[in-house]
Amino acid sequence: MATVDFFKDLFNFSLMMGDSNYAIVYKDNLTIHILPAGTDIGEMEFYLEVDDIDGLWDGIKNKLENIRVREPFDREYGMREIHIIIPQTKTLLFVGQVIKR
């Protein structure tokens, strides 16, 4: 499943369990459950806050071929963010870090 590979390859999550219809990935104290959505499901977005967004970007930027992404940029509300469309989904993933002033 491309979505599972996305979390494993980009964010170093590990597969806890999974098949073609349902998977769980984990890292530290965070788990993400992944399953196909129904055809009537609309778009989703969620936010993943990290400690070193530029270091993360350096580690993933070469793995983003064929993935829609906006590289790190500063937001007016005090966050530095990356925006990524998660493969095979209608989900926008915001990855952000508080801008230290």
Secondary structure, DSSP 8 states (H G I E B T S, - for coil): -HHHHHHHHHH--EEEEE-SS-EEEEETTEEEEE----TT---EEEEEE-S-HHHHHHHHGGG-TTS-EEEEEE-TTSEEEEEEE-TTSSEEEEEEEE---
